[in-house]
Amino acid sequence: MPELNPQDVPVILIRDAQGNTIEKISMREWRKRKAIQQDESFQIKLYRQALTYYGDQDFDKAEDLFLYLCEINDYGDYSYIERLANLYRGQNRPDKERGLLLIAYRKLREDPVAQRIDKRLAGLDAAFLPKRGTLYQE
């Protein structure tokens, strides 16, 4: 007999108002039932709130929301990435901007938007990396 996954063992009792047991469910099923449904409208609300924070110059909160949106979309939505990169650029944090763009480039390599990321990375490199000949002057 195959060993059961602990997440599939019925351990949670669902009771009615009188305290009678209606059913037993597993942890996995309970999580599925109780999970917050993060649909598209939820993400749109978060994006709007992040833009509001950005407009109010509350950059820490805006950064947190944009990072969360990037994470839940697995860095696949360029609009979130671009806004966060612009936030980093406005705060003069090229290391963060470059790191974000590199992650996005790896995820979106086959997408046409990768060309935009590549141009932006080239611009960062030109602005912040040493010019040829400055390190080893004769």
C-alpha positions, -999 to 999 in steps of 0.1 A, spaced: 0 0 0 15 34 -10 23 58 18 -1 87 21 11 123 19 5 140 53 -13 168 34 -39 143 21 -48 127 54 -82 139 67 -75 158 99 -98 188 98 -134 184 110 -161 206 94 -189 212 119 -223 228 116 -237 254 140 -248 227 165 -213 212 166 -221 181 146 -193 168 123 -204 173 87 -172 160 70 -135 154 74 -111 170 50 -74 170 45 -51 200 49 -46 203 12 -84 205 6 -88 230 35 -61 252 19 -78 250 -14 -111 260 1 -97 288 22 -72 302 -3 -76 338 -14 -86 338 -50 -61 361 -67 -79 368 -99 -71 395 -124 -93 421 -106 -73 416 -74 -40 423 -93 -55 454 -110 -65 468 -76 -30 461 -62 -15 478 -93 -37 508 -89 -28 511 -53 9 508 -61 5 536 -87 -12 557 -60 17 552 -36 41 560 -64 22 592 -72 22 602 -35 59 595 -34 55 567 -8 82 547 -27 87 520 0 50 509 -2 50 512 -40 81 491 -43 67 464 -20 35 462 -41 53 461 -74 77 434 -61 47 414 -50 30 418 -84 62 407 -102 66 377 -79 30 364 -83 33 368 -121 68 351 -121 82 383 -137 62 377 -168 43 410 -169 65 437 -183 42 466 -171 50 458 -134 87 453 -142 89 486 -160 72 506 -132 95 490 -106 125 497 -128 114 533 -132 111 536 -94 146 523 -90 159 547 -116 142 576 -99 158 566 -66 192 563 -83 195 526 -75 210 511 -107 220 479 -90 184 471 -81 172 482 -115 198 460 -133 190 430 -111 153 433 -118 158 437 -155 182 407 -157 156 385 -139 129 397 -163 151 392 -193 157 355 -183 119 350 -179 109 369 -211 138 359 -233 115 346 -261 90 374 -259 94 405 -282 95 427 -251 130 412 -244 144 437 -269 131 466 -248 147 451 -217 180 445 -236 180 482 -247 174 493 -212 202 471 -199 226 485 -225 217 520 -214 224 511 -178 257 496 -188 267 527 -207 258 550 -179 273 531 -149 301 508 -161 336 522 -166 344 534 -200 371 517 -220 406 528 -211 398 544 -178 409 514 -157 443 508 -173 457 541 -184 492 542 -196 
